[in-house]
Amino acid sequence: MDQVFIVAIMITMLFSLSKVIEIKYFSGDEEKPLKEMVRDAILVLVSSITGSYIYFYFHTYITDFFNVVTETKVLNTATTQVFTDGPGF
């Protein structure tokens, strides 16, 4: 769950920084009020938390889906167990 918040905060910070740079250097006469910038940042934060949560929660299903779509033969080592030691009897 920590990964979701870290990714969401990084995305929000990058978005806010790009908005400030856009307003400061690329925008002509129009100044955007701080209220709208905060509202946009909160919207990006909520959207990125939701998207990150969905991605991390369904990561194995997404990987399996793309393996089927691309016809990639992948052995999932997390579920495959191999006996490699000598017998205990």
ChimeraX attribute file (.defattr): number of C-alpha atoms within 10 A of each C-alpha:
attribute: neighborCount
match mode: 1-to-1
recipient: residues
	/A:1	10
	/A:2	7
	/A:3	12
	/A:4	18
	/A:5	16
	/A:6	13
	/A:7	17
	/A:8	22
	/A:9	18
	/A:10	13
	/A:11	18
	/A:12	22
	/A:13	15
	/A:14	13
	/A:15	16
	/A:16	18
	/A:17	11
	/A:18	12
	/A:19	16
	/A:20	15
	/A:21	12
	/A:22	12
	/A:23	14
	/A:24	13
	/A:25	8
	/A:26	10
	/A:27	12
	/A:28	9
	/A:29	7
	/A:30	8
	/A:31	9
	/A:32	13
	/A:33	8
	/A:34	9
	/A:35	9
	/A:36	10
	/A:37	14
	/A:38	12
	/A:39	11
	/A:40	15
	/A:41	20
	/A:42	14
	/A:43	13
	/A:44	19
	/A:45	21
	/A:46	14
	/A:47	15
	/A:48	20
	/A:49	22
	/A:50	14
	/A:51	15
	/A:52	19
	/A:53	18
	/A:54	12
	/A:55	14
	/A:56	13
	/A:57	13
	/A:58	11
	/A:59	12
	/A:60	12
	/A:61	11
	/A:62	13
	/A:63	12
	/A:64	14
	/A:65	12
	/A:66	12
	/A:67	13
	/A:68	12
	/A:69	9
	/A:70	9
	/A:71	9
	/A:72	10
	/A:73	8
	/A:74	10
	/A:75	8
	/A:76	10
	/A:77	8
	/A:78	6
	/A:79	7
	/A:80	7
	/A:81	8
	/A:82	7
	/A:83	6
	/A:84	6
	/A:85	6
	/A:86	6
	/A:87	6
	/A:88	4
	/A:89	3
